[in-house]
């Protein structure tokens, strides 16, 4: 897991905006499709869970 200066976290082929002790937070900078954003977040949560990292 590599951290960059803007606190973005890279795991495998995904980049997480923010990971706290309890939550995974993704920030969209545009009018992104809400449904697509939801599925992206669910995928990220699954990747984390597969690695033993449980977040909401």
Buried (B, 14 or more C-beta within 10 A) or exposed (E): EEEEEEEBBEBEEEEBBEBEEEEBEBEEEEEEEEEEEEEBBEEBBEBBEEEEEEBE
